[in-house]
Amino acid sequence: MCRWAAYLGQPIFIEDLVSAPGHSLIEQSRRATECKTATNADGFGLAWYGDRPEAGLYRDVYPAWSDPNLAALCRTVKSPAFLAHVRASTGAATSRNNCHPFAHGRWSFMHNGQIGGFDGFRRRADMGVSEALYPHRKGATDSELLFLYALEAGLDADPVGAMTQAHLMLRDMSITHGTAPHLRSSAAWSDGQRLFALRLSSDHIAPSVYYRWSASRAGWAVVSEPLEVGQGGWTELPPGHVAVFEGDRVGVQMMERQAA
């Protein structure tokens, strides 16, 4: 399993979520408390938005705590929207192409979870990506494929519906060709103007997602784990739901045809 953090609001330094808090994302890469693997050292990544529609992307295979370039970037770059991820592989190789977030056009995406038995039907699943989009399949993870399936399903027109459809298509493949648990997922995606997060599972174990509005920075933090131990004000996203963040508003809704 992995840990991640996302932000949408007035521009802040990336370090405000990734490295400065007491239980920051980098601290979670060493000592996570709400997943079965406390160490998430199989690479890291950032996607951040600035003056252009496309996200900047920085990913590498080192543990997040050991990369001075990551620390320097987080300390000096301000952004109104960013995704950050530390990876614990569930099978795919530790490589830059397998590190999150993934980006295509104006969209960025990251994921924590698994599609049961994915390695056994990966070739079949890859065939669900069109010829036009398949050149963007750079790695071997189920996470990247979720993103490509969502793009195929119309992420631009319906960000929630397309991502829901992508998850359930891969869940159904796992039911037919894979193993249980068929789907466990927490995911976040953004177009630089809006931020989306979901929590979904085919069993009773759904990876954690929390969100919090900060009036002082006028922005939303959306995370796998709260950024300070014992800090109040965090709301847990219920399993089977998606949250849509835009401006100072959040809408939470049950996902259609949610996994069961």
Disulfide bonds with the S-S distance in Angstrom:
none
